[in-house]
Amino acid sequence: MLSVTSSLTRLTTNSPLHHPNPNSTLIAPIPKSNHVALPLRFRSGIKFASKWIRSVINGSELSSEPNDFAAITVPKRVVLVRHGQSTWNAEGRIQGSSNFSVLTEKGESQAEVSRQMLAADQFDVCFASPLNRSKRTAEVIWGSRKEKIITDYDLREIDLYSFQGLLKHEGKSKFGDAYSHWQTDASNFYIDGHYPVRELWSRARSCWKKVLAYDGRSVLVVAHNAVNQALIGTALGLGPEYFRVLVQSNCGVSALDFSPSSEGSPPYVCLNRLNQTPKSPLAESGGRKANKRMVLVSIGSGSCINEGIYESHPEGKNLDAELQPRSSVH
């Protein structure tokens, strides 16, 4: 298993970027984080990773926060699923941690598709948000399994306080600068005496302690867009500035593999799937094969290089300026 110890990674992609050779290898820096193993499989298109790309182009570095997870003794896989489309999703209403919406007919169908995608997975347990839209999605995916679904209040969606229940255009008209701040600098967004995204990151760390402490090796977690982003971010050692970089679609599937490291050390973490959906089947699942992927590989991690698994790109750092998003990326 590869541990990221260098701030440089190799990025190989056929994603839609402006580049003279779309199949070439690019070098791009990412924040350092301990015990993160790769590859990373991203969803089709790169628009939800545009914030990360811009940080690369500008030479800036978003915050990294080494995980402090307790050591594990056996490998574990954790699959994260966002709920299906809800009535408030369809209305364009801000949900936050409110519990007034339910799955639409489309949301029920999405949950069923996710159930089929994950049918071959031998899960030991399912954790779910207690909010109706996620709890129902979990019930559909869990199907006839005998094990009881464990609901955990910490898996609820981000708390958005006064914004909850507003249509998005109402948020802009009623809150003005505050709503703009939420849209442009979410990690520093402040409302009603709270920093919602920072609170969410803290809550995600608490969730991981409970999920990883469970005896099973294969865990399903059904929750929400924002909290699933926070779970992925905290597992990879990424700070709250990465909010909206790891956006999760309705019933999007992400998977993380945790492997034991040396005694007493946090586990190695590999992001195996990111926001996999039927329209974006990046990882093979349910008979669907990958058609696009971005692979990030650490440069300078001795074990893999010494074994000849990965070789440094001959042009190295000169390629980072060529990593340019299309004008449609926003």
C-alpha positions in Angstrom: 0.0 0.0 0.0 1.4 3.4 -1.0 1.7 6.2 1.6 1.8 9.7 0.4 4.9 11.4 1.7 5.5 13.8 -1.1 3.6 16.9 -2.1 3.9 15.9 -5.7 1.7 13.4 -7.4 1.4 12.0 -10.9 -2.0 12.7 -12.5 -3.0 10.6 -15.5 -6.3 11.4 -17.1 -8.5 11.5 -20.2 -10.8 13.9 -18.6 -11.8 17.0 -20.7 -8.8 19.3 -20.0 -7.1 21.6 -22.4 -3.8 19.8 -23.1 -1.9 19.1 -26.3 -2.0 15.4 -25.5 -5.0 14.4 -23.5 -3.5 11.0 -22.7 -0.2 12.3 -21.4 0.9 12.3 -17.8 0.7 15.6 -15.8 2.5 16.6 -12.6 0.4 18.5 -10.1 0.9 19.3 -6.4 -1.6 18.3 -3.8 -1.6 19.0 0.0 0.4 16.6 2.1 -1.6 14.2 4.2 -0.4 11.2 6.1 -1.4 7.6 5.3 -3.3 8.3 2.1 -3.0 5.7 -0.6 -4.0 6.1 -4.2 -5.4 5.7 -7.0 -8.4 8.0 -6.9 -11.2 7.4 -9.4 -13.1 10.6 -10.2 -16.5 11.0 -11.8 -16.8 11.8 -15.5 -15.9 15.4 -16.1 -13.8 17.5 -13.8 -16.0 20.4 -13.0 -16.5 19.4 -9.3 -12.8 19.3 -8.8 -12.2 22.8 -10.3 -11.3 24.3 -7.0 -8.5 21.8 -6.6 -7.4 22.4 -10.2 -7.3 26.2 -9.6 -5.2 25.7 -6.5 -2.7 23.7 -8.6 -2.6 26.4 -11.3 -2.2 29.2 -8.8 0.5 27.4 -6.9 -1.6 27.7 -3.7 -2.2 24.8 -1.3 -5.5 24.1 0.3 -5.3 22.9 3.9 -4.5 19.4 4.8 -5.2 17.7 8.1 -3.6 14.3 8.8 -6.2 11.9 10.1 -5.9 10.8 13.7 -7.9 7.6 13.3 -7.3 4.8 15.7 -5.3 1.8 14.4 -7.2 -1.1 12.8 -6.1 -4.7 12.7 -8.0 -5.9 9.6 -8.7 -4.2 6.2 -12.0 -2.5 5.9 -14.0 -1.1 3.0 -16.5 1.7 3.6 -19.0 2.5 0.8 -20.7 5.9 1.0 -24.0 6.5 -0.8 -26.0 9.8 -0.9 -29.8 9.6 -0.7 -31.9 9.6 -3.9 -33.6 12.8 -5.2 -35.9 14.3 -2.5 -38.9 16.5 -2.9 -36.9 19.5 -1.7 -34.1 18.6 -4.2 -36.7 18.7 -6.9 -38.0 22.1 -5.7 -34.5 23.6 -5.4 -35.0 24.1 -1.7 -32.2 24.2 0.9 -32.6 21.2 3.1 -29.7 21.2 5.5 -30.5 18.9 8.4 -34.2 19.5 8.2 -36.4 16.4 7.9 -39.4 17.6 5.9 -38.6 16.1 2.5 -39.0 12.5 1.3 -37.9 10.7 -1.8 -39.5 11.5 -5.1 -40.5 8.7 -7.5 -37.2 9.4 -9.3 -35.4 9.2 -5.9 -36.9 5.8 -5.3 -35.8 4.6 -8.7 -32.3 5.9 -8.1 -32.1 4.0 -4.8 -33.1 0.8 -6.6 -30.4 1.3 -9.2 -27.8 1.8 -6.4 -29.1 -1.4 -4.8 -28.4 -3.2 -8.1 -25.0 -1.6 -8.4 -24.1 -2.8 -4.9 -25.9 -6.2 -5.0 -22.6 -8.1 -5.1 -21.1 -6.4 -2.1 -21.2 -8.4 1.1 -21.8 -5.7 3.6 -21.6 -6.5 7.3 -23.5 -3.5 8.5 -25.3 -0.4 7.3 -25.1 3.0 9.0 -27.6 5.6 7.9 -28.6 9.2 8.6 -31.9 9.3 10.6 -33.4 11.8 8.1 -36.2 10.4 6.1 -34.7 10.8 2.7 -31.5 8.9 3.6 -33.2 6.4 5.9 -35.5 5.4 3.0 -32.6 5.1 0.6 -30.8 2.9 3.0 -33.9 0.6 3.3 -34.1 0.2 -0.4 -30.4 -0.5 -0.9 -30.2 -2.8 2.2 -33.2 -4.8 0.8 -33.9 -8.2 2.5 -30.7 -8.3 4.6 -31.4 -9.4 8.1 -29.0 -7.1 9.9 -30.6 -4.0 11.3 -29.7 -0.6 9.9 -27.9 1.5 12.5 -29.1 5.2 12.4 -26.6 7.8 13.7 -27.6 11.4 14.2 -24.0 12.5 13.4 -24.7 11.3 9.8 -27.4 14.0 9.3 -26.8 16.6 6.6 -25.0 19.8 7.3 -26.7 22.2 9.7 -27.6 25.4 7.8 -29.7 27.0 10.4 -31.7 30.0 9.0 -31.1 28.9 5.4 -33.0 25.7 5.8 -36.3 25.6 4.0 -35.6 28.5 1.7 -35.7 28.2 -2.0 -32.2 29.1 -3.4 -33.3 32.4 -4.9 -34.9 33.3 -1.6 -31.6 32.7 0.2 -29.9 35.2 -2.2 -32.7 37.8 -1.8 -33.1 37.5 2.0 -29.5 37.1 3.1 -27.5 38.9 0.4 -23.8 38.9 1.3 -24.2 36.0 3.7 -25.7 33.8 1.0 -22.9 34.9 -1.4 -20.4 34.0 1.3 -21.9 30.5 1.5 -21.6 30.1 -2.2 -18.0 31.4 -2.6 -16.2 30.6 0.7 -18.2 27.9 2.4 -15.5 26.8 4.8 -15.5 30.3 6.4 -19.2 30.8 6.1 -20.7 32.0 9.4 -24.4 32.1 10.3 -26.5 32.2 13.5 -23.3 31.9 15.6 -22.0 28.9 13.7 -19.5 27.9 11.1 -21.5 25.1 9.4 -18.8 23.5 7.3 -16.2 23.5 10.1 -18.8 21.9 12.4 -19.5 19.3 9.7 -15.8 18.4 9.4 -15.6 17.9 13.1 -18.7 15.7 13.1 -17.3 13.6 10.3 -14.3 12.7 12.4 -16.6 11.6 15.1 -18.5 9.4 12.6 -15.3 7.7 11.5 -14.5 6.7 15.0 -17.7 4.8 15.2 -17.7 3.4 11.7 -14.1 2.1 11.9 -14.7 0.7 15.4 -17.3 -1.7 14.1 -16.1 -5.3 13.8 -17.2 -5.9 10.2 -14.9 -5.5 7.3 -17.4 -4.1 4.8 -19.6 -1.2 5.8 -22.3 0.7 4.0 -23.0 4.3 5.0 -26.1 6.1 3.5 -26.2 9.8 4.2 -26.1 13.1 2.4 -24.1 15.2 -0.1 -22.3 17.4 2.4 -21.6 14.9 5.1 -20.3 12.4 2.6 -18.0 15.0 1.3 -16.8 15.6 4.9 -16.3 11.9 5.5 -14.2 11.6 2.3 -12.3 14.7 3.1 -11.4 13.9 6.7 -10.4 10.3 5.7 -8.0 11.7 3.1 -6.7 14.4 5.4 -8.3 17.3 3.4 -9.5 20.4 5.2 -12.9 22.0 5.0 -11.7 24.2 2.1 -12.3 21.0 0.0 -16.0 21.3 0.5 -17.7 21.2 -2.9 -14.6 19.7 -4.5 -16.0 16.2 -3.7 -19.6 16.8 -4.6 -21.9 13.7 -4.4 -24.8 13.2 -6.8 -28.1 11.7 -5.7 -27.3 8.1 -5.0 -23.7 8.6 -6.0 -21.4 5.8 -4.7 -18.0 6.4 -3.2 -15.7 3.8 -1.6 -12.7 4.0 0.7 -10.4 1.2 1.6 -8.7 1.2 5.0 -5.6 -1.0 5.5 -3.7 -1.6 8.7 -0.4 0.2 9.0 2.3 -0.2 11.6 1.2 -1.0 15.2 -0.5 2.0 16.8 -0.5 4.1 13.6 -3.6 5.3 11.7 -4.7 3.1 8.8 -3.7 3.7 5.2 -6.6 5.1 3.2 -7.4 4.5 -0.5 -10.2 6.3 -2.2 -11.3 3.6 -4.6 -14.5 5.2 -6.1 -15.7 8.7 -6.1 -19.3 9.6 -6.9 -20.0 6.6 -9.1 -23.4 6.8 -10.7 -25.1 4.8 -13.6 -24.3 7.7 -15.9 -20.8 7.9 -14.7 -19.6 4.4 -14.0 -15.9 5.1 -13.3 -15.3 1.9 -11.4 -16.4 -1.5 -12.5 -19.6 -2.4 -10.7 -22.7 -4.3 -11.5 -21.3 -5.3 -15.0 -20.3 -1.7 -15.8 -16.7 -1.0 -16.7 -14.7 2.1 -16.2 -14.6 4.5 -19.1 -12.7 7.5 -17.6 -10.6 7.9 -14.6 -8.0 10.2 -13.0 -5.1 8.4 -11.2 -3.0 10.2 -8.7 0.3 8.5 -7.7 2.8 9.7 -5.2 6.3 10.5 -6.5 9.1 9.8 -4.1 7.5 7.0 -2.0 10.4 4.7 -1.9 8.8 1.3 -1.7 6.8 1.6 -4.9 9.5 3.3 -6.9 12.2 0.8 -5.7 10.0 -2.0 -6.8 9.5 -0.5 -10.2 5.8 -0.1 -9.9 5.8 3.6 -10.8 8.5 5.7 -12.5 9.0 9.4 -12.4 7.8 11.3 -15.4 10.9 12.6 -17.4 9.5 16.1 -17.8 8.3 16.4 -14.2 7.5 19.8 -12.9 7.4 21.5 -16.3 4.0 20.0 -17.0 2.0 21.6 -14.2 1.4 24.8 -16.1 -0.3 22.8 -18.8 -3.1 21.6 -16.4 -5.8 24.0 -17.6 -9.6 23.5 -17.2 -12.0 24.2 -20.0 -13.8 27.5 -20.0 -17.0 25.6 -19.0 -15.4 24.4 -15.8 -16.8 26.5 -12.9 
